[in-house]
Amino acid sequence: MHPVHLLHQAVDLIAQADALVIAAGAGMGVDSGLPDFRGTEGFWKAYPALGQQAIPFHEIASPSAFRRRPGQAWGFYGHRLALYRQTRPHSGFQIMQQWAQRMPHGLSVFTSNVDGHFQSAGVEADKVYECHGSIHYLQCLLPCRDSIWPADDFQPEVDTVQCQLMNKAPTCPHCGGMARPNILMFDDWDWNDQRQQQQLAQQQRWLDQVSRPLVIELGAGTTIPSVRNFSHRVLLQHGGRLLRINLREPQVAFAQDVGLAMGALEALTAIQALMDAAP
């Protein structure tokens, strides 16, 4: 089990903060039962049809896949859309929201996840910054114009064995061409980042008001370091402290910060248990 003194330090970090910054990577969703795409093996285990054809994640997660193999690309993203819609966010989402309620400035979220789980767990939309976009929004594949719209009307029917979309792919309301998720993909020069830019501006305004932010970073690795870079920036520019929760890479750079080699839900539950036990 993890050294208890680190958990006590984590409790202290939460107590001294005037604002909670949640910085979440893929490890946050794994505890809700979402597949872990870490490494080619993990990805092909989740999508065996792509494994049989030796198609790596970066190849299917690209605009060119929608142009060359639209049925398969939408099979992959349609499956994920349905999965993210039906998966319930784990109780760790609620635990952090309760902590933030006691802080003068509440919370703000920075996430590289495209699953929309913070919003479905009750975090207000204007408090979430999705740096890679969201699967719940669409844009034109071309794109014919700068337009983003919700994917609510699209109900994908996917042959999961073949990773193929069975029904009609969503289309652009302006030109009638194929739509794609409003997600930053690999080799993606056409991503419409308007929604992301708006979220970024909202978050920056919020950060400018806080004086003792605590960053709780969950399941964010060094391979694609978007989330880690953000955490680092809050520490340097806004005088923040860091609670890093990461099974494989828990190390922190500063002595007053805390790194826990635990899963997201496990760590959040353990900290909450200590708080509940306090007199």
Secondary structure, DSSP 8 states (H G I E B T S, - for coil): ---HHHHHHHHHHHHH-SEEEEEE-THHHHTTT-----HHHHHHHH-HHHHHTT--HHHHSSHHHHHH-HHHHHHHHHHHHHHHHHS---THHHHHHHHHHTSTT-EEEEE---S-HHHHTT--GGGEEETTEEEEEEEESS-SSS-EEE-TT----EETTTTEE-S---B-TTT--BEEEEE--TT-S----HHHHHHHHHHHHHHTT-SSEEEEEES--SSSTHHHHHHHHHHHHH--EEEEE-SS----SSTTSEEE-S-HHHHHHHHHHHHHH--
